[in-house]
Amino acid sequence: MTDDLDILLSAPLPDVADHGFSMRVVEKIEAREVWNERLTWGLPALVACLAAPFLPLREFAGTVVHLGPALAGSTALSLAAGAIILTLSLEQRFRESQSAL
């Protein structure tokens, strides 16, 4: 019984007829990814462009000029920025390693 099972398990499987199924699935996944990217980046960018003419830019600029030196020397913000950069780079490396599999 064990020898027969070993022979069956070691035999190669026959090719499965695909008939374009894999290509259709890949196209659907790519279309969904494009749609997700447009929602993730395109929609907020469009909203920002539409809202930009109505923003009080002089007040924003004055606030940035006033708070800029204090924020640049902040240890807490520097650590937070470093943690964000480290997290994003590790996430990118993880995704690259997963796509290589």
N, C-alpha and C positions, 0 to 999 in steps of 0.2 A: 504494500500500500504506500509506504513512504517513498520507495523508488519511483513508482508511477507518478506520485505527486511531484517529486523533484523534476522528473522529465517534463511533465506538463507545465510547471512553473518556469522552467528554463527555456522552453520553446518560445520563439518570437511570436508576437501577436500579429494577425493579418492587418493590413492597412484598412482604415475606416473611410468609407466614401463621404466626402465633405459636401460636394455639390455647391460650393460657394458660401456655405453657412458661416465659416470663420471670417470670411471677408465682410459679410453683412454685419456680423457682430462687431468687428473692429470699426467699421464705418459708423455704426450707431454710437459706439463709445467715443469716437473722435468727435462726432457731432455734439454729443452731450458735454464733452470737455470744452469745446468752443463756446457753447451756450453758458456753461458755468463761468468761464473766464470773462465773457461779456458781462454777466451779472455781477461778478466780483469786482472787476476793474472798470468796465465801461460805464455802467450805470452811475456809480459814485463820481466818476470823472465828469460825466454829463451834468449831473446835479451841481457839482462844484463850479463848472463853467457857467451854468445858468445863474447861480447865486453870486458869483464874483462881482458883477457890476453893482450889486446892492450892499456890499460889505463896506464898512467904514475903514478904509485902508490907512488913513492918516492916524487914527487912534491905535490901530494894530501896530503900525510902524513905531509910534511913540512908546508903546508898551514894550515892544521887543528891544528898542534902544535902551530903555530904562532898566529892564530886567535881564538883558543879555549878559552883562558881566557877572552878575550874581549867579545866574544859571550856569554859566561856563565854568565857574569855580566850585560848583556843588559836587561833593563827593558822592552823595546818594544818587544823583542823576547820572554821574559817570559810571557807577556800579550797575545801575539799572540798564543803561545803554550797552554796557559790556555783556550783561546777562542776556539781553535781547539778541545781540549779535551772535553770541555763542550758541544760543538756542536755535537761531535760524540756520547757522552754518551746520550744526549737528543734524538738524532736520533734513537739510539738503543732502548731506552725506548719507544719511539713512535711506532717503528716497533713491539715491543713486545706487546704493548697495542692493536695495530691493528690486530695482529695475534690471540689475545685472543678473539676477537669478533667473 
